[in-house]
C-alpha cells in the first residue's frame, strides 16, 4: 500500500519556523517529482513548492518564495518543507504529493498525503 505521511505541523507565532516532512512508503519515489500544496478554510488547494526527482530543480509560489525551502532525501524516500518567517496567511492544511514531473497543477499529482495542520498566530 502506497502512503505519503506528513508530519511537523503545529502552532507557531508570526515570524517563527516549522519544518514539514513527508515520508513515503509502499514504493520508492526517487524518480518522481514531489510537491507541497496547502488549503486554507474556505479556499481552494493551492500550490506551494515542487522539486525535481534529483533535487536539482525547484519552483515556488510567489507567496512563499524566499521564505520556504523544499528539499528531498531519496535515500529516506522523504521530502521536506522548511518554512521560515511564517505569517498568519500561511495558516492551512499542508499536503505533500508525488508526480511524474514537476508541476504547480494539483491534478498532475498521482499520490497525496493526508495533510498536516499549520497554524500561525498573530
C-alpha positions as CSV (number, residue, x, y, z in Angstrom):
1,X,0.0,0.0,0.0
2,X,1.5,3.3,-1.1
3,X,1.4,6.0,1.6
4,X,2.6,9.6,1.9
5,X,2.6,10.7,5.6
6,X,3.2,14.3,6.5
7,X,4.5,15.4,9.9
8,X,5.9,18.5,11.6
9,X,2.8,20.8,11.5
10,X,1.7,22.7,14.6
11,X,1.1,26.1,16.1
12,X,3.7,28.8,15.7
13,X,3.8,32.6,16.2
14,X,4.3,35.1,13.4
15,X,7.9,35.1,12.3
16,X,8.5,31.6,13.5
17,X,9.6,28.5,11.7
18,X,8.5,24.9,11.1
19,X,9.9,22.0,9.1
20,X,7.4,19.7,7.5
21,X,8.4,16.2,6.5
22,X,6.7,13.8,4.1
23,X,7.7,10.2,4.3
24,X,6.7,7.7,1.6
25,X,6.2,4.0,2.0
26,X,5.0,1.2,-0.2
27,X,7.2,2.2,-3.2
28,X,10.1,4.3,-4.0
29,X,9.6,7.9,-5.2
30,X,13.2,8.6,-6.2
31,X,12.2,9.1,-9.8
32,X,9.1,11.2,-9.0
33,X,8.9,14.9,-8.6
34,X,7.5,15.9,-5.3
35,X,5.3,18.8,-4.3
36,X,3.7,20.7,-1.4
37,X,0.3,22.2,-1.6
38,X,-1.9,23.9,1.0
39,X,-5.6,24.5,1.7
40,X,-6.9,27.2,4.0
41,X,-10.5,27.1,5.3
42,X,-13.0,28.1,2.6
43,X,-10.3,28.3,-0.1
44,X,-9.1,26.1,-2.9
45,X,-6.0,24.0,-2.6
46,X,-3.0,26.0,-3.8
47,X,0.5,25.2,-5.0
48,X,3.4,25.9,-2.6
49,X,6.5,24.3,-4.0
50,X,7.8,21.5,-6.1
51,X,11.2,19.7,-6.6
52,X,12.6,17.5,-9.3
53,X,13.4,13.9,-8.8
54,X,17.1,14.7,-8.4
55,X,16.5,17.7,-6.2
56,X,18.4,19.8,-8.7
57,X,15.4,22.0,-9.7
58,X,12.8,23.7,-7.5
59,X,9.9,26.0,-8.1
60,X,7.9,28.1,-5.6
61,X,4.7,30.0,-5.4
62,X,5.4,33.8,-5.3
63,X,3.7,34.0,-1.9
64,X,6.4,31.7,-0.3
65,X,9.5,32.5,-2.4
66,X,12.4,33.5,-0.2
67,X,10.8,32.1,3.0
68,X,10.2,28.4,2.2
69,X,12.7,25.8,1.0
70,X,11.8,22.4,-0.4
71,X,14.3,19.6,-0.3
72,X,14.4,15.8,-0.5
73,X,16.4,12.8,0.6
74,X,15.8,10.0,-1.8
75,X,17.6,7.5,0.4
76,X,14.9,8.1,3.0
77,X,12.1,8.5,0.4
78,X,11.3,11.8,2.2
79,X,10.6,15.3,1.1
80,X,10.9,18.4,3.4
81,X,9.5,21.9,3.5
82,X,11.4,24.3,5.7
83,X,9.1,27.3,6.4
84,X,10.6,30.5,7.9
85,X,9.3,33.9,8.6
86,X,5.8,32.4,8.9
87,X,2.8,34.7,8.5
88,X,-0.9,34.2,9.6
89,X,-1.8,33.9,5.9
90,X,0.3,30.7,5.8
91,X,-2.2,29.0,8.1
92,X,-3.6,26.0,6.2
93,X,-3.5,22.2,5.9
94,X,-0.3,21.3,4.1
95,X,-0.3,18.3,1.7
96,X,2.6,16.6,0.1
97,X,2.2,14.9,-3.3
98,X,4.2,12.9,-5.9
99,X,4.0,13.2,-9.7
100,X,5.8,12.1,-12.8
101,X,7.2,15.5,-13.4
102,X,7.4,18.9,-11.7
103,X,4.1,20.8,-11.8
104,X,2.2,23.6,-9.9
105,X,-1.0,22.0,-11.0
106,X,-2.6,19.7,-8.4
107,X,-4.3,17.3,-10.9
108,X,-0.8,16.4,-12.2
109,X,0.0,14.6,-9.0
110,X,-0.8,10.9,-8.6
111,X,-0.2,10.4,-4.9
112,X,-1.2,12.5,-1.9
113,X,-0.7,12.5,1.8
114,X,-3.5,13.2,4.3
115,X,-2.2,16.6,5.3
116,X,-0.8,18.3,8.4
117,X,-2.2,21.4,10.0
118,X,0.0,24.6,10.2
119,X,-1.4,27.4,12.3
120,X,0.4,30.8,12.5
121,X,-0.8,33.1,15.3
122,X,-0.6,36.8,15.0
